[in-house]
């Protein structure tokens, strides 16, 4: 995975996963949080959880996370399988 940023001369430079992790650690420390408590994976999980809670769209979260099985997404989010499947069935894709 890489993240893009605009370079000084207008070229696109890609951040490596490690560079992104270092930036995140610096950002969390700069606002007084413990960088050991917040990482790239926790942000990924938090974003997915917030999208699911706000929309109830399990299929969208599955696609965003790149999971092939809906059961993987359910387990990743830590939600009840029956609840998640009932919500997923209500959503047309």
C-alpha positions, 0 to 999 in steps of 0.5 A: 500500500502506498500513499501519495503526496505532492512533491516540491516540484509537482511530482507525485511521491509515494509514501511507503507503509513504514513512512506512513506509520512514522508520520502517524506516530509523530502526529499522535505524539504531537497531540499528546497521545501514546503512539504505541496505542495508535497505529495504521491498523487501528485507524483502518479498523476504526474507519471501517467500524465507523462506516459500518455504524453510520451506514449499516452497509456491511457490503461496502465495508467488505469492499473497502477492506478488500475481504472476499468473504462477508464472514471475514468482515463480520469477524474483523468488525467484532459484530454479531453474525446474525445482526450483520447478515440481517443488515446486509440482506436489507442492502441492495448492491 
